[in-house]
Amino acid sequence: MSVTKNSELTKKNIIFAAQKLFAEKGFEGVSLREITAEAGANVAAVNYHFGNKEQLVDEVIVLHVLPVIEERMRLLDIARQEFKDEAVPVGIILNAFIRPFLTVMTDSGQSKALFCKLSGRCMSDRGGDLPDKAVDEFVSMLKGFTQVLEETIPHLPSKVLLWRLHFSFGVMAHTLMYEERFFEITKGGCGKPDLETTLQRMIDFCQGGLLAENTPVANMKGGDSA
């Protein structure tokens, strides 16, 4: 094997090891030594390919998040073309927002447990901060979904729709990260639905939230009541 191919293989092994460990323990709970031991590499290899652990975390998040964002925008564009001058139904919008996890997971070749946990970590760890490489794409995606929601639910203020979309992120992050734990806590009472069923349940739940009546709340110490 050439030096170049061997170097690329080492880089891939480090990424695979980091994905697995970050999914299980979180980005802050894993050391470089754990990653290199899992990858069969050394710390020098991490420094060579990524610079440091923080940059490795960024690379893992970018590789995981960007395909989901791209698939979301692709499905949203298809929905807009299908309905043309009509308002896109909320369920269709949410399908474009949530389904990409299933599509990208299938294409990634990763196990459901690893992919879902890592997805949850990417959405919830580090206080929601995204690597610079992913920020513009995320902002563009958020803008696209907000615009189509404004067209579909015009009676709701934009800031309310933004918050409800934010709540939908929370539903996804919590569900993806803690599905297995929830099964244990309920002693199997929640059942073991496949990912397709879980995604549809999330869509149904988030649809109810998006379409809920906007109840005005009295201002409290300068708060926004809209």
C-alpha positions in Angstrom: 0.0 0.0 0.0 1.4 3.4 -0.9 2.2 6.0 1.7 -0.7 8.2 0.5 -3.3 5.4 0.7 -2.0 4.3 4.1 -2.3 7.9 5.3 -5.9 8.2 4.0 -6.8 4.8 5.6 -5.5 6.1 8.9 -7.5 9.3 8.6 -10.7 7.3 7.9 -10.0 4.9 10.8 -9.6 7.9 13.1 -12.9 9.4 11.9 -14.8 6.1 12.3 -13.3 5.6 15.8 -14.2 9.2 16.8 -17.8 8.8 15.5 -18.3 5.7 17.5 -16.9 7.1 20.8 -18.5 10.6 20.4 -21.8 8.9 19.9 -21.5 6.9 23.1 -19.8 9.4 25.4 -20.3 12.8 23.9 -17.7 15.2 22.4 -16.3 16.3 25.8 -16.2 12.8 27.3 -13.7 11.2 24.9 -9.9 11.7 25.0 -7.6 11.6 22.1 -5.9 8.5 23.6 -9.2 6.7 23.5 -9.8 7.7 19.9 -6.3 6.6 18.8 -6.5 3.4 20.7 -9.8 2.6 19.0 -8.4 3.6 15.6 -5.1 1.8 16.0 -3.3 5.1 15.4 -1.3 7.6 17.4 -1.8 11.1 18.6 0.7 12.4 16.0 -1.6 11.1 13.2 -4.5 13.1 14.7 -2.4 16.2 14.8 -1.2 15.6 11.2 -4.7 15.1 9.7 -6.8 17.4 11.9 -4.6 19.6 14.0 -6.1 18.9 17.4 -9.2 17.2 19.0 -11.4 20.3 18.5 -10.8 20.2 14.8 -11.4 16.5 14.7 -14.8 17.1 16.4 -15.5 19.8 13.8 -14.7 17.4 11.0 -16.9 14.7 12.4 -19.8 17.1 12.8 -19.4 18.5 9.3 -19.3 15.0 7.8 -22.4 14.0 9.7 -24.5 17.2 9.5 -23.9 18.5 5.9 -25.5 15.4 4.1 -28.6 15.9 6.3 -28.8 19.6 5.5 -28.3 18.9 1.8 -31.1 16.2 1.8 -33.4 18.5 3.7 -33.0 21.2 1.0 -33.4 18.7 -1.8 -36.7 17.4 -0.3 -37.9 21.0 0.4 -37.2 22.0 -3.3 -39.1 18.9 -4.5 -42.1 19.9 -2.3 -42.1 23.4 -3.5 -42.0 22.3 -7.2 -44.8 19.8 -6.5 -47.2 22.4 -5.0 -45.9 25.3 -7.1 -48.3 28.2 -6.2 -50.0 26.4 -3.5 -49.0 26.3 0.2 -47.0 23.2 1.0 -48.8 21.2 3.7 -47.1 21.2 7.1 -46.7 17.5 7.1 -44.8 17.6 3.8 -42.5 20.3 5.2 -41.8 18.3 8.3 -41.2 15.2 6.3 -38.5 17.2 4.4 -37.1 18.3 7.7 -37.1 15.0 9.6 -36.9 12.2 7.0 -33.3 13.0 5.9 -32.0 11.2 9.1 -33.4 7.9 7.7 -32.1 8.6 4.2 -28.6 9.7 5.2 -28.3 6.9 7.8 -29.1 4.3 5.1 -26.5 5.8 2.8 -23.9 6.1 5.5 -23.7 2.4 6.2 -23.6 3.1 10.0 -25.8 1.3 12.5 -29.0 2.8 13.5 -27.9 3.1 17.1 -24.6 4.9 16.3 -26.1 7.2 13.7 -29.0 8.3 15.9 -26.9 8.9 18.9 -24.3 10.9 16.9 -27.1 12.9 15.3 -28.4 13.7 18.7 -25.0 14.7 19.9 -24.5 17.0 16.9 -27.7 18.8 17.7 -27.4 19.1 21.5 -23.7 19.0 22.5 -21.4 22.1 22.5 -24.3 24.4 23.2 -25.5 24.1 19.6 -22.3 25.6 18.2 -21.6 24.4 14.6 -18.2 24.4 12.8 -17.7 27.3 10.5 -17.9 25.0 7.5 -21.5 24.2 8.4 -22.8 27.5 9.7 -23.7 29.1 6.3 -25.5 25.9 5.1 -27.4 25.6 8.4 -28.5 29.3 8.2 -29.6 28.9 4.6 -31.6 25.7 5.5 -33.3 27.5 8.5 -34.2 30.4 6.3 -35.6 28.1 3.6 -37.8 26.2 6.0 -39.0 29.3 7.8 -40.0 31.0 4.5 -42.1 28.0 3.4 -43.7 27.8 6.9 -44.6 31.5 6.7 -46.4 30.8 3.4 -48.2 27.8 4.9 -49.1 29.2 8.3 -49.3 33.0 7.5 -51.2 33.9 10.6 -48.3 33.0 12.9 -45.4 35.6 13.4 -42.1 34.6 12.0 -40.5 34.6 15.4 -43.1 32.1 16.7 -42.4 29.8 13.7 -38.7 30.0 14.4 -39.2 28.9 18.0 -41.5 26.1 17.0 -38.9 24.9 14.5 -36.4 25.1 17.3 -38.6 23.0 19.5 -38.8 20.5 16.7 -35.0 20.3 16.8 -35.2 19.4 20.5 -37.7 16.7 19.8 -35.4 15.1 17.3 -32.3 15.4 19.4 -33.8 13.9 22.5 -35.5 11.1 20.6 -32.4 10.1 18.6 -30.1 10.2 21.7 -32.3 8.5 24.2 -34.5 6.0 22.4 -32.7 3.0 23.8 -32.7 4.4 27.3 -36.4 5.2 27.1 -37.0 1.5 26.2 -35.1 0.5 29.4 -36.9 3.0 31.6 -40.3 2.0 30.5 -39.3 -1.7 30.7 -40.3 -2.2 27.1 -43.7 -0.5 27.6 -42.9 2.0 24.8 -42.4 -0.8 22.3 -39.5 -1.0 19.8 -40.8 0.8 16.7 -38.6 0.9 13.6 -37.0 4.2 12.6 -39.7 4.8 9.9 -42.4 4.6 12.6 -40.5 6.8 15.0 -39.9 9.4 12.3 -43.6 9.5 11.4 -44.5 9.9 15.1 -42.1 12.8 15.3 -43.6 14.4 12.2 -47.2 14.0 13.7 -46.1 15.4 17.0 -44.2 18.4 15.6 -47.1 19.1 13.2 -49.4 19.5 16.1 -47.0 21.9 17.7 -46.5 24.0 14.6 -50.2 24.3 14.0 -51.1 25.0 17.7 -53.0 28.2 18.5 -50.7 31.0 19.4 -51.7 32.0 22.9 -50.6 35.5 23.8 -48.6 35.7 27.0 -48.5 38.8 29.1 -45.1 40.6 29.0 -42.9 39.9 32.0 -40.0 42.2 32.7 -39.7 43.3 29.0 -40.3 39.9 27.6 -41.8 39.4 24.1 -45.5 38.4 24.2 -45.9 37.6 20.5 
